[in-house]
Amino acid sequence: MSEDRDALMLEILKNIQHRLSRVEDAQNTTNRRLSAIEAHLVGFHTTVSANTADIDDLKLRLDRIEKRLDLVE
């Protein structure tokens, strides 16, 4: 009887180990996907920042042009 219980417990533990392995694999996949999203966001923010700087430069140039042409009130 003890051997039956031992075999049953071993099967249960193997099942738990297998399921835990699947959970770990899923977590690793999720971590890789999250890292890719974070990298994408960094690139996006860098692009937005560069565009904002370009817009600021264009606004300054436009202000100077308007002053030279006396278009400013």
Backbone torsions as a table, in degrees:
resi	resn	phi	psi	omega
1	MET	NA	-39.2	-179.6
2	SER	-63.8	-36.4	178.9
3	GLU	-66.5	-35.7	177.4
4	ASP	-64.1	-42.9	178.4
5	ARG	-65.2	-41.9	178.6
6	ASP	-61.3	-43.4	179.5
7	ALA	-65.6	-40.3	178.2
8	LEU	-63.8	-45.7	178.8
9	MET	-62.3	-40.3	178.7
10	LEU	-62.4	-42.0	178.3
11	GLU	-64.3	-43.0	178.6
12	ILE	-62.0	-45.1	179.9
13	LEU	-65.4	-37.9	176.6
14	LYS	-63.9	-40.4	178.0
15	ASN	-63.0	-44.8	178.2
16	ILE	-62.0	-43.7	179.6
17	GLN	-62.0	-42.7	179.4
18	HIS	-63.2	-45.8	-179.8
19	ARG	-65.4	-38.8	177.8
20	LEU	-63.7	-38.4	177.2
21	SER	-61.5	-41.1	177.8
22	ARG	-64.9	-39.0	177.9
23	VAL	-64.0	-42.5	178.7
24	GLU	-63.1	-41.4	177.7
25	ASP	-62.4	-43.6	178.8
26	ALA	-63.8	-39.6	179.2
27	GLN	-65.2	-41.2	177.9
28	ASN	-62.3	-41.4	177.3
29	THR	-62.7	-44.3	178.7
30	THR	-61.8	-41.4	179.2
31	ASN	-63.4	-41.1	178.2
32	ARG	-64.9	-41.7	179.2
33	ARG	-65.2	-40.8	178.9
34	LEU	-64.0	-40.7	177.4
35	SER	-61.7	-40.2	178.0
36	ALA	-64.7	-40.8	177.9
37	ILE	-64.0	-43.5	179.3
38	GLU	-61.8	-42.8	178.7
39	ALA	-63.0	-40.1	178.6
40	HIS	-63.5	-43.0	179.5
41	LEU	-63.8	-37.5	177.3
42	VAL	-61.2	-45.3	178.0
43	GLY	-63.1	-40.9	178.4
44	PHE	-61.9	-47.0	-179.7
45	HIS	-64.9	-36.2	177.2
46	THR	-63.0	-43.6	179.1
47	THR	-64.4	-44.5	179.1
48	VAL	-61.5	-42.5	179.6
49	SER	-62.6	-43.5	178.4
50	ALA	-64.1	-41.7	178.9
51	ASN	-64.8	-38.4	178.2
52	THR	-63.5	-41.8	177.9
53	ALA	-63.5	-41.5	178.0
54	ASP	-63.5	-41.7	178.8
55	ILE	-64.0	-41.6	178.1
56	ASP	-61.1	-42.2	177.6
57	ASP	-62.7	-42.3	179.0
58	LEU	-65.1	-37.4	177.3
59	LYS	-63.6	-41.8	178.0
60	LEU	-62.9	-43.6	179.2
61	ARG	-63.7	-41.0	178.9
62	LEU	-64.8	-40.7	177.2
63	ASP	-60.2	-43.1	178.7
64	ARG	-64.2	-40.2	-179.9
65	ILE	-65.3	-44.6	178.9
66	GLU	-61.6	-38.5	178.2
67	LYS	-65.8	-41.7	179.3
68	ARG	-64.7	-33.6	-179.0
69	LEU	-91.0	5.6	-178.5
70	ASP	55.1	43.0	178.3
71	LEU	-97.6	-3.0	-179.2
72	VAL	-89.8	134.0	178.8
73	GLU	-79.3	NA	NA
